[in-house]
Amino acid sequence: MKHDRLSHVLLLISGILLLLNGGFAFEKSTPMFVVSSFLIIFGIIVTTFALKLFFNGKNTSESNTFQDS
């Protein structure tokens, strides 16, 4: 289960980096606006997905420990 938690944390970090990259890539030209918008959208999706996996995995591991005892 530690591998899953590490994967979720790395996914969360990559989502945050996508958000930051999209925020810093804003320029007035249309192509860069489109690219930065895609980066921000994908960053939001990846971050929410990672948070959902991280918290669902944490709840599942807690329920498994209670079942074992």
N, C-alpha and C positions, 0 to 999 in steps of 0.2 A: 504494500500500500504506500510505502514511502516514495516509490517511483511515480505513482500516480500523482501524489501531492507535488512532487518536483516538476512534473510535466505541466500541471495546472498553474504553478507559479511562473514557470517559463512562458507559458501561453499568455498569462496576465502581463508579464513584462513586455512581451512583443506587442500586445495590444496597446499598451501605454506608449511604447516607442512609435507605433504607427500614428497615434493621436498627436504626439509631439512633432513628428516629421510632417504631418499634414498641416499642423498649425504654423510651423516655421516656413513652409513652402509657398505660402500665399504671396502672389504677385498680382499685378494688374492685367497681365496677359491672360487671354482666355484658356489656352492649353494648360498653363500652370494652375489656374483656378480649378479646372476640371480634375487635374491630377491630385491637387491638395484636397478637393472635396471627396474624391474616392478614398484617399488615405484616411481621412477623418471618419468616413462612414464605415470602412473596414475596421478601423481601430475601435470604434464604438461596438461593433458587432463582436469582434474578437474579445474585447475586454468584458462585455456582459456574459459571453459564453464561458470565458475562463472563470469569472466570479461564480456563475451558476454551478459549474463543475466543481470548483473548489469547495463551496459551501455544501453542496449535495454530497460530496465525498466525505466531508468532515462529519456530517450528520449520519451517514451510513456507517462510518467506522465507529462512531459512538454507540450506535444501536447494536452493532456486532459485538462490541465488548460487553454490553449488558446481557446479551444472549448467551455468551460463553460462560458467564459466572453463575 
